[in-house]
Amino acid sequence: MTPPASRRPAPARRARAALLAAVLVAGCAHEAPTPGAPATFRVETAPAAPLTFVVYGDSRFTAASERVASVPAARQALVAAVAAEHPAAVLLTGDVPWHGGTVGDYEVYRAETAAWRALGLPVYPALGNHEFAQCAEAECLENWWSAFPALRGQRWYSVDLGPRLRAIALDSDASLEAGGAQRAWLDDELARLPSSTGFVVIYLHHPPVADAQQGVAADHNPRPNEIALADDLKAVAAHARVRFVVVGGHIHNYERHERDGIVYLVSGGGGARAYDVVRDAGDLYRGPGFPNFHYLRFTLEGAVLRGEMIRLEDFDAAAPGRWQKRDAFEVQATSR
């Protein structure tokens, strides 16, 4: 991801053109929004080919010597597995660094994801609570924007992954309730979807729907801020011509729920210290394994969006790398 063309000097624009030419050979290109337009990025894909993209979060990139907050071997195995997928884009549900106030954590992210840049993979993160850890808000955002310069000035934005799917990154550290700037932007975004859009994937850090926990773990239960988003989406989905998938993180595990015709996922198995959960009756994932270090692989083909949870099986190995599909689901386009 790079700044819009108007912000780049001529040599940078020529370098960007060369990069895009190389990426186009691999079958996709990604461009920043037009200056002055809404914050919508675009990933071009081969017209007749299936679209594959990856979503996951809660990696907590930090020094490899830190083995309590994050599990370096699992975190690095996930990065390698995602690179091997060659996805059209990587969407991150937040908590990229362990501490947003530690610039070195972003430097670890950059070093450990070098394979993604070598492949030209577009990466679109959402803000998590750890992006705001150990720093004042302005400093935290500056560190985040320095790590992801194409997003400068934006805390929420959208990405068109080809003509039929729009991904929307929200900031759950800011208000999602009616009357707030982010909610107004989202309402407008959904009202102005292109006629070709059949699917909307909303991703954010704090999940709107999750298994309700008791005791200490209850502090990760859905909050009023995100519940308000779910209530809004219920009303929209009832009459929409698009299908919605919502992916949260924050809970370091995997969950799948379906409510009001919307698929709600928790994908927080990116390498941070795992959290066990008590699954309620509404959780459609019943796998007994723990921990669930994983990523989500989505494939859009025709009128069907397929999702798969790919789990790291040998997480306790010195060099983990054995993967297994542990959950799968399909979302059919509407007939409206």
C-alpha positions as a Markdown table, in Angstrom:
| # | Residue | x | y | z |
|---|---|---|---|---|
| 1 | Met | 0.0 | 0.0 | 0.0 |
| 2 | Thr | 1.4 | 3.4 | -1.0 |
| 3 | Pro | 0.2 | 7.0 | -0.9 |
| 4 | Pro | -2.1 | 8.3 | -3.6 |
| 5 | Ala | -0.3 | 9.4 | -6.8 |
| 6 | Ser | -0.8 | 13.1 | -6.2 |
| 7 | Arg | 1.3 | 12.8 | -3.0 |
| 8 | Arg | 4.3 | 11.1 | -4.7 |
| 9 | Pro | 7.1 | 12.7 | -6.7 |
| 10 | Ala | 7.6 | 11.7 | -10.3 |
| 11 | Pro | 10.3 | 9.0 | -9.5 |
| 12 | Ala | 8.0 | 7.5 | -6.9 |
| 13 | Arg | 5.2 | 7.4 | -9.4 |
| 14 | Arg | 7.4 | 5.6 | -12.0 |
| 15 | Ala | 8.5 | 3.1 | -9.3 |
| 16 | Arg | 4.8 | 2.6 | -8.4 |
| 17 | Ala | 4.0 | 1.9 | -12.0 |
| 18 | Ala | 6.7 | -0.6 | -12.2 |
| 19 | Leu | 5.5 | -2.3 | -9.1 |
| 20 | Leu | 1.9 | -2.4 | -10.4 |
| 21 | Ala | 3.1 | -4.0 | -13.7 |
| 22 | Ala | 4.9 | -6.7 | -11.7 |
| 23 | Val | 1.8 | -7.3 | -9.5 |
| 24 | Leu | -0.5 | -7.4 | -12.6 |
| 25 | Val | 1.6 | -10.4 | -13.8 |
| 26 | Ala | 0.6 | -12.2 | -10.6 |
| 27 | Gly | -3.1 | -11.5 | -11.4 |
| 28 | Cys | -4.0 | -8.5 | -9.1 |
| 29 | Ala | -3.2 | -4.9 | -8.6 |
| 30 | His | -4.1 | -2.6 | -5.7 |
| 31 | Glu | -4.6 | 1.2 | -5.8 |
| 32 | Ala | -5.2 | 3.8 | -3.2 |
| 33 | Pro | -8.3 | 6.0 | -3.3 |
| 34 | Thr | -8.5 | 9.0 | -5.6 |
| 35 | Pro | -7.7 | 12.2 | -3.7 |
| 36 | Gly | -10.8 | 13.8 | -2.4 |
| 37 | Ala | -13.0 | 10.7 | -2.9 |
| 38 | Pro | -14.2 | 8.5 | 0.0 |
| 39 | Ala | -11.6 | 6.3 | 1.5 |
| 40 | Thr | -12.1 | 3.3 | -0.7 |
| 41 | Phe | -9.1 | 1.3 | -1.9 |
| 42 | Arg | -9.3 | -1.1 | -4.9 |
| 43 | Val | -7.8 | -4.5 | -5.6 |
| 44 | Glu | -8.1 | -5.6 | -9.2 |
| 45 | Thr | -8.5 | -9.3 | -9.8 |
| 46 | Ala | -8.5 | -11.5 | -12.9 |
| 47 | Pro | -12.1 | -11.3 | -14.2 |
| 48 | Ala | -12.9 | -15.0 | -14.5 |
| 49 | Ala | -10.8 | -16.3 | -11.7 |
| 50 | Pro | -12.0 | -17.0 | -8.1 |
| 51 | Leu | -11.1 | -14.3 | -5.6 |
| 52 | Thr | -9.2 | -15.6 | -2.5 |
| 53 | Phe | -8.4 | -13.4 | 0.4 |
| 54 | Val | -7.3 | -13.9 | 4.0 |
| 55 | Val | -8.6 | -12.5 | 7.3 |
| 56 | Tyr | -7.2 | -12.9 | 10.8 |
| 57 | Gly | -5.8 | -10.9 | 13.7 |
| 58 | Asp | -4.3 | -10.5 | 17.2 |
| 59 | Ser | -0.7 | -11.3 | 16.2 |
| 60 | Arg | 0.9 | -8.9 | 18.7 |
| 61 | Phe | 4.2 | -8.6 | 16.8 |
| 62 | Thr | 6.9 | -7.9 | 19.3 |
| 63 | Ala | 10.4 | -9.0 | 20.1 |
| 64 | Ala | 10.9 | -12.8 | 19.8 |
| 65 | Ser | 12.1 | -12.9 | 23.4 |
| 66 | Glu | 8.6 | -12.0 | 24.6 |
| 67 | Arg | 6.8 | -15.4 | 24.9 |
| 68 | Val | 4.0 | -14.6 | 27.2 |
| 69 | Ala | 2.0 | -12.0 | 25.4 |
| 70 | Ser | 2.7 | -13.6 | 22.0 |
| 71 | Val | 3.9 | -16.9 | 20.6 |
| 72 | Pro | 6.6 | -16.1 | 18.1 |
| 73 | Ala | 6.8 | -19.5 | 16.4 |
| 74 | Ala | 3.0 | -19.6 | 15.8 |
| 75 | Arg | 2.9 | -15.9 | 14.7 |
| 76 | Gln | 5.7 | -16.5 | 12.2 |
| 77 | Ala | 4.2 | -19.8 | 10.9 |
| 78 | Leu | 0.9 | -17.9 | 10.2 |
| 79 | Val | 2.7 | -15.3 | 8.2 |
| 80 | Ala | 4.4 | -18.0 | 6.1 |
| 81 | Ala | 1.2 | -19.9 | 5.6 |
| 82 | Val | -0.7 | -16.7 | 4.5 |
| 83 | Ala | 2.1 | -15.9 | 2.0 |
| 84 | Ala | 1.8 | -19.4 | 0.6 |
| 85 | Glu | -1.9 | -18.8 | -0.1 |
| 86 | His | -1.0 | -15.9 | -2.5 |
| 87 | Pro | -4.2 | -14.1 | -1.5 |
| 88 | Ala | -5.5 | -11.0 | -3.3 |
| 89 | Ala | -5.4 | -9.2 | 0.0 |
| 90 | Val | -4.7 | -9.7 | 3.7 |
| 91 | Leu | -7.2 | -8.1 | 6.1 |
| 92 | Leu | -6.1 | -7.8 | 9.7 |
| 93 | Thr | -8.6 | -7.5 | 12.6 |
| 94 | Gly | -6.3 | -5.5 | 14.8 |
| 95 | Asp | -3.7 | -5.8 | 17.5 |
| 96 | Val | -0.8 | -5.9 | 15.0 |
| 97 | Pro | 1.7 | -4.7 | 17.6 |
| 98 | Trp | 1.8 | -5.7 | 21.3 |
| 99 | His | 2.2 | -2.1 | 22.2 |
| 100 | Gly | 1.3 | 0.7 | 19.8 |
| 101 | Gly | 3.6 | 3.0 | 21.6 |
| 102 | Thr | 6.6 | 0.8 | 20.9 |
| 103 | Val | 7.9 | 1.6 | 17.4 |
| 104 | Gly | 10.0 | -1.5 | 17.6 |
| 105 | Asp | 6.9 | -3.7 | 17.6 |
| 106 | Tyr | 6.0 | -2.3 | 14.2 |
| 107 | Glu | 9.6 | -2.9 | 13.1 |
| 108 | Val | 9.2 | -6.6 | 14.1 |
| 109 | Tyr | 5.9 | -6.6 | 12.1 |
| 110 | Arg | 7.8 | -5.3 | 9.1 |
| 111 | Ala | 10.7 | -7.8 | 9.4 |
| 112 | Glu | 8.5 | -10.8 | 10.0 |
| 113 | Thr | 6.1 | -10.0 | 7.1 |
| 114 | Ala | 8.8 | -9.4 | 4.5 |
| 115 | Ala | 7.5 | -12.3 | 2.5 |
| 116 | Trp | 4.2 | -10.5 | 2.0 |
| 117 | Arg | 5.9 | -7.4 | 0.6 |
| 118 | Ala | 8.1 | -9.6 | -1.7 |
| 119 | Leu | 4.9 | -11.0 | -3.1 |
| 120 | Gly | 3.2 | -7.6 | -3.4 |
| 121 | Leu | 0.4 | -8.6 | -1.1 |
| 122 | Pro | -1.9 | -5.7 | -0.2 |
| 123 | Val | -2.4 | -5.5 | 3.6 |
| 124 | Tyr | -5.4 | -3.7 | 5.1 |
| 125 | Pro | -5.5 | -3.6 | 8.9 |
| 126 | Ala | -8.2 | -2.5 | 11.4 |
| 127 | Leu | -7.2 | -0.7 | 14.6 |
| 128 | Gly | -7.2 | -2.8 | 17.8 |
| 129 | Asn | -6.9 | -1.8 | 21.4 |
| 130 | His | -3.2 | -2.7 | 21.5 |
| 131 | Glu | -2.5 | -0.1 | 18.8 |
| 132 | Phe | -3.4 | 2.4 | 21.6 |
| 133 | Ala | -1.3 | 0.7 | 24.3 |
| 134 | Gln | 1.4 | 2.7 | 26.1 |
| 135 | Cys | 1.0 | 5.9 | 24.1 |
| 136 | Ala | -1.2 | 9.0 | 23.8 |
| 137 | Glu | -3.8 | 8.7 | 21.0 |
| 138 | Ala | -2.1 | 11.0 | 18.6 |
| 139 | Glu | 1.3 | 9.2 | 19.1 |
| 140 | Cys | -0.4 | 5.8 | 18.7 |
| 141 | Leu | -2.1 | 6.9 | 15.4 |
| 142 | Glu | 1.1 | 8.4 | 14.1 |
| 143 | Asn | 2.9 | 5.1 | 14.7 |
| 144 | Trp | 0.1 | 3.2 | 13.0 |
| 145 | Trp | 0.0 | 5.5 | 10.0 |
| 146 | Ser | 3.8 | 5.4 | 9.7 |
| 147 | Ala | 3.6 | 1.6 | 9.5 |
| 148 | Phe | 0.7 | 1.8 | 7.0 |
| 149 | Pro | 1.2 | 5.1 | 5.2 |
| 150 | Ala | -1.5 | 4.7 | 2.7 |
| 151 | Leu | -4.0 | 4.9 | 5.5 |
| 152 | Arg | -2.7 | 8.2 | 6.8 |
| 153 | Gly | -5.6 | 10.3 | 8.1 |
| 154 | Gln | -8.0 | 7.4 | 8.1 |
| 155 | Arg | -9.2 | 5.3 | 11.0 |
| 156 | Trp | -11.9 | 3.5 | 9.0 |
| 157 | Tyr | -12.1 | 2.8 | 5.3 |
| 158 | Ser | -13.2 | 0.3 | 2.6 |
| 159 | Val | -11.6 | -1.9 | 0.0 |
| 160 | Asp | -13.1 | -3.2 | -3.2 |
| 161 | Leu | -11.8 | -6.7 | -3.7 |
| 162 | Gly | -12.8 | -7.0 | -7.4 |
| 163 | Pro | -16.2 | -5.8 | -8.5 |
| 164 | Arg | -18.4 | -8.1 | -6.3 |
| 165 | Leu | -17.0 | -7.8 | -2.8 |
| 166 | Arg | -16.4 | -4.8 | -0.6 |
| 167 | Ala | -14.5 | -5.1 | 2.6 |
| 168 | Ile | -15.0 | -2.4 | 5.3 |
| 169 | Ala | -12.5 | -1.8 | 8.1 |
| 170 | Leu | -14.0 | -0.2 | 11.2 |
| 171 | Asp | -12.4 | 1.2 | 14.3 |
| 172 | Ser | -14.0 | -0.3 | 17.4 |
| 173 | Asp | -11.9 | 2.0 | 19.6 |
| 174 | Ala | -14.2 | 4.8 | 18.3 |
| 175 | Ser | -17.9 | 5.1 | 18.6 |
| 176 | Leu | -20.0 | 2.9 | 16.3 |
| 177 | Glu | -23.3 | 4.2 | 17.8 |
| 178 | Ala | -25.9 | 6.3 | 16.0 |
| 179 | Gly | -24.9 | 10.0 | 15.8 |
| 180 | Gly | -21.1 | 9.3 | 15.6 |
| 181 | Ala | -19.0 | 10.2 | 12.6 |
| 182 | Gln | -18.0 | 6.6 | 12.0 |
| 183 | Arg | -21.6 | 5.3 | 12.0 |
| 184 | Ala | -22.7 | 8.1 | 9.6 |
| 185 | Trp | -19.8 | 7.2 | 7.3 |
| 186 | Leu | -20.8 | 3.5 | 7.4 |
| 187 | Asp | -24.5 | 4.2 | 6.8 |
| 188 | Asp | -23.5 | 6.3 | 3.8 |
| 189 | Glu | -21.1 | 3.6 | 2.6 |
| 190 | Leu | -23.7 | 0.9 | 2.7 |
| 191 | Ala | -26.3 | 3.2 | 1.0 |
| 192 | Arg | -23.9 | 3.9 | -1.9 |
| 193 | Leu | -22.6 | 0.4 | -2.7 |
| 194 | Pro | -22.0 | -0.2 | -6.4 |
| 195 | Ser | -24.7 | -2.3 | -8.1 |
| 196 | Ser | -22.2 | -5.0 | -8.8 |
| 197 | Thr | -21.5 | -5.6 | -5.1 |
| 198 | Gly | -22.9 | -8.9 | -3.8 |
| 199 | Phe | -21.0 | -9.3 | -0.6 |
| 200 | Val | -19.8 | -7.0 | 2.2 |
| 201 | Val | -17.2 | -8.2 | 4.7 |
| 202 | Ile | -17.0 | -5.9 | 7.7 |
| 203 | Tyr | -13.9 | -6.4 | 9.9 |
| 204 | Leu | -13.0 | -4.8 | 13.2 |
| 205 | His | -11.3 | -5.6 | 16.4 |
| 206 | His | -14.0 | -6.0 | 19.1 |
| 207 | Pro | -16.6 | -8.5 | 18.0 |
| 208 | Pro | -20.3 | -7.6 | 17.9 |
| 209 | Val | -21.3 | -11.2 | 18.5 |
| 210 | Ala | -19.3 | -13.8 | 20.6 |
| 211 | Asp | -19.7 | -16.5 | 23.2 |
| 212 | Ala | -20.7 | -14.9 | 26.5 |
| 213 | Gln | -18.1 | -15.6 | 29.2 |
| 214 | Gln | -18.2 | -15.5 | 32.9 |
| 215 | Gly | -15.7 | -14.2 | 35.5 |
| 216 | Val | -12.5 | -12.6 | 34.4 |
| 217 | Ala | -13.0 | -13.6 | 30.8 |
| 218 | Ala | -16.2 | -11.5 | 30.7 |
| 219 | Asp | -14.2 | -8.4 | 29.9 |
| 220 | His | -13.9 | -9.6 | 26.3 |
| 221 | Asn | -17.7 | -10.1 | 25.8 |
| 222 | Pro | -19.4 | -7.9 | 23.2 |
| 223 | Arg | -19.7 | -4.3 | 24.4 |
| 224 | Pro | -22.6 | -1.8 | 23.8 |
| 225 | Asn | -20.5 | -0.1 | 21.1 |
| 226 | Glu | -20.4 | -3.2 | 18.9 |
| 227 | Ile | -23.8 | -4.5 | 19.8 |
| 228 | Ala | -25.2 | -1.2 | 18.4 |
| 229 | Leu | -23.4 | -2.1 | 15.1 |
| 230 | Ala | -25.1 | -5.6 | 15.1 |
| 231 | Asp | -28.5 | -4.0 | 15.7 |
| 232 | Asp | -27.9 | -1.6 | 12.8 |
| 233 | Leu | -26.8 | -4.4 | 10.5 |
| 234 | Lys | -29.9 | -6.5 | 11.4 |
| 235 | Ala | -32.1 | -3.7 | 10.1 |
| 236 | Val | -30.0 | -3.2 | 6.9 |
| 237 | Ala | -29.6 | -6.9 | 6.1 |
| 238 | Ala | -33.3 | -7.5 | 6.2 |
| 239 | His | -33.8 | -5.5 | 3.0 |
| 240 | Ala | -30.3 | -5.5 | 1.5 |
| 241 | Arg | -29.4 | -7.0 | -1.9 |
| 242 | Val | -26.0 | -7.9 | -0.4 |
| 243 | Arg | -24.9 | -10.6 | 2.1 |
| 244 | Phe | -22.9 | -9.6 | 5.1 |
| 245 | Val | -20.0 | -11.3 | 6.9 |
| 246 | Val | -18.6 | -9.7 | 10.0 |
| 247 | Val | -15.2 | -10.6 | 11.4 |
| 248 | Gly | -13.9 | -9.5 | 14.8 |
| 249 | Gly | -10.8 | -10.3 | 16.8 |
| 250 | His | -9.9 | -9.5 | 20.4 |
| 251 | Ile | -10.8 | -13.0 | 21.7 |
| 252 | His | -7.7 | -15.1 | 21.0 |
| 253 | Asn | -9.7 | -18.0 | 19.6 |
| 254 | Tyr | -12.1 | -18.9 | 16.8 |
| 255 | Glu | -15.9 | -18.7 | 16.8 |
| 256 | Arg | -18.7 | -18.8 | 14.2 |
| 257 | His | -22.2 | -17.5 | 14.7 |
| 258 | Glu | -25.1 | -16.8 | 12.4 |
| 259 | Arg | -27.7 | -14.2 | 13.4 |
| 260 | Asp | -30.3 | -12.3 | 11.3 |
| 261 | Gly | -28.9 | -13.7 | 8.1 |
| 262 | Ile | -25.4 | -12.4 | 8.9 |
| 263 | Val | -22.3 | -14.6 | 9.6 |
| 264 | Tyr | -20.4 | -13.4 | 12.6 |
| 265 | Leu | -16.8 | -14.7 | 13.1 |
| 266 | Val | -14.2 | -14.3 | 15.8 |
| 267 | Ser | -10.7 | -14.6 | 14.3 |
| 268 | Gly | -8.2 | -13.7 | 17.0 |
| 269 | Gly | -5.8 | -16.6 | 16.6 |
| 270 | Gly | -2.9 | -14.7 | 15.0 |
| 271 | Gly | -0.2 | -15.6 | 17.5 |
| 272 | Ala | -1.1 | -13.7 | 20.7 |
| 273 | Arg | -1.4 | -15.8 | 23.9 |
| 274 | Ala | -4.5 | -18.0 | 23.3 |
| 275 | Tyr | -7.7 | -17.6 | 25.3 |
| 276 | Asp | -9.9 | -20.7 | 26.0 |
| 277 | Val | -13.7 | -20.0 | 25.6 |
| 278 | Val | -16.9 | -21.7 | 26.9 |
| 279 | Arg | -18.9 | -22.1 | 23.8 |
| 280 | Asp | -22.6 | -21.3 | 24.0 |
| 281 | Ala | -25.4 | -23.0 | 22.0 |
| 282 | Gly | -25.2 | -20.4 | 19.2 |
| 283 | Asp | -21.6 | -21.0 | 18.4 |
| 284 | Leu | -21.6 | -23.2 | 15.2 |
| 285 | Tyr | -18.0 | -24.2 | 15.7 |
| 286 | Arg | -17.7 | -27.1 | 18.1 |
| 287 | Gly | -14.1 | -28.2 | 17.6 |
| 288 | Pro | -12.5 | -29.4 | 20.8 |
| 289 | Gly | -8.9 | -28.3 | 20.0 |
| 290 | Phe | -7.0 | -25.6 | 21.9 |
| 291 | Pro | -5.2 | -23.3 | 21.2 |
| 292 | Asn | -6.7 | -22.2 | 17.9 |
| 293 | Phe | -3.9 | -20.4 | 16.1 |
| 294 | His | -5.5 | -19.9 | 12.7 |
| 295 | Tyr | -6.4 | -17.8 | 9.7 |
| 296 | Leu | -9.5 | -17.5 | 7.6 |
| 297 | Arg | -9.4 | -18.2 | 3.9 |
| 298 | Phe | -12.2 | -16.8 | 1.8 |
| 299 | Thr | -12.9 | -17.7 | -1.8 |
| 300 | Leu | -15.5 | -15.9 | -3.9 |
| 301 | Glu | -16.6 | -17.9 | -6.9 |
| 302 | Gly | -19.8 | -17.1 | -8.8 |
| 303 | Ala | -22.6 | -16.5 | -6.4 |
| 304 | Val | -21.0 | -18.3 | -3.4 |
| 305 | Leu | -18.5 | -16.9 | -0.8 |
| 306 | Arg | -16.8 | -19.8 | 0.9 |
| 307 | Gly | -15.0 | -19.5 | 4.2 |
| 308 | Glu | -12.5 | -21.9 | 5.8 |
| 309 | Met | -10.7 | -21.8 | 9.2 |
| 310 | Ile | -7.2 | -23.1 | 8.7 |
| 311 | Arg | -5.7 | -24.2 | 12.0 |
| 312 | Leu | -2.1 | -24.7 | 13.1 |
| 313 | Glu | -2.0 | -28.2 | 14.4 |
| 314 | Asp | 1.6 | -28.6 | 15.6 |
| 315 | Phe | 1.6 | -25.2 | 17.5 |
| 316 | Asp | 4.0 | -26.6 | 20.1 |
| 317 | Ala | 6.7 | -27.7 | 17.6 |
| 318 | Ala | 10.0 | -26.0 | 17.4 |
| 319 | Ala | 9.2 | -25.0 | 13.8 |
| 320 | Pro | 5.4 | -25.4 | 13.4 |
| 321 | Gly | 3.9 | -25.7 | 10.0 |
| 322 | Arg | 1.3 | -28.5 | 9.9 |
| 323 | Trp | -2.1 | -27.1 | 8.9 |
| 324 | Gln | -5.6 | -28.5 | 8.9 |
| 325 | Lys | -9.0 | -27.1 | 7.7 |
| 326 | Arg | -11.1 | -27.2 | 10.9 |
| 327 | Asp | -14.3 | -25.3 | 9.8 |
| 328 | Ala | -16.0 | -24.4 | 6.6 |
| 329 | Phe | -19.1 | -22.5 | 5.6 |
| 330 | Glu | -20.8 | -21.0 | 2.6 |
| 331 | Val | -22.6 | -17.7 | 2.1 |
| 332 | Gln | -25.0 | -17.6 | -0.9 |
| 333 | Ala | -25.7 | -14.3 | -2.8 |
| 334 | Thr | -29.2 | -13.0 | -2.3 |
| 335 | Ser | -31.8 | -13.2 | -5.0 |
| 336 | Arg | -33.1 | -9.7 | -4.4 |
